[in-house]
């Protein structure tokens, strides 16, 4: 098990399973609250509770739930934007290294440019074909190969100024690789926040059910609208937070455009 999976408890469910589970949890919580009020009314010999104070407390609980939803959604959206921006930044860094490699002497020029072309292909295939672990492993191998080529250029041409510029660009390429791994695999909504969000959800929906029972109303079909829309928001947050599945995926167009501008590798 990878380290980042230890605290991402919510990842054990697929997105469709998360939606179904959320619907079930919300409905069950509402029903428990409704039945609890009815049971209390039958067994209690005291006067019935006043509805306005209970309604105020339910409103405060729902307000806290709304705050937690907004906070969690904002966090997931921020992580999604970070991953999107890193794709563009990495494509720019690779493109700069590719252009500066053209100034290097042969045979290093062709070797390095071919390796950079392969590097872009590896990055795209890892995302598009779902082979992320293999892509990470191959990318790190290419880092070592590119660095060894850069060292060879410096050793053979110690006074070559452009070699220093290329090494700076290569450092940026390696750095953005680490940043993308951090953003995609480790910078996630922690499991404790998910646990707190669902805990507050259970209490808030149970309080709604209790208030409905106190008001003497029947189980309104409108509660299904509340349940489905609330579960959809939870699903959307989870989708934003999962880079490797779901409908909301970071576009790789910047990397694809870069590959189209590169000269095909020499066999």
PyMOL commands that set and color helices and strands:
alter all, ss='L'
color gray80, all
select helices_A, chain A and resi 3-5+9-12+15-43+51-101+108-128+132-156+161-186+191-214+222-241+253-261
alter helices_A, ss='H'
color red, helices_A
deselect
rebuild
show_as cartoon
